[in-house]
Amino acid sequence: MSEFLHMGGYAAYVWPSYGLALVILVYNLIGPLAQHRRLRAAILRKARRAGRHAR
């Protein structure tokens, strides 16, 4: 196991690369969900304002 974690001397390059890839993948999952939530809230606010002015 130690040899695997050491990655043949390249662990200082390999593990940060895996970490960065994981961060990017998580962002690619969470980012659009957060943007969708914000956009939906903005649309609902705009629809409520339009409904008040229509009366």
Secondary structure, 3 states (H helix, E strand, C coil): CHHHHHHHHCHHHHHHHHHHHHHHHHHHHHHHHHHHHHHHHHHHHHHHHHHHHHC
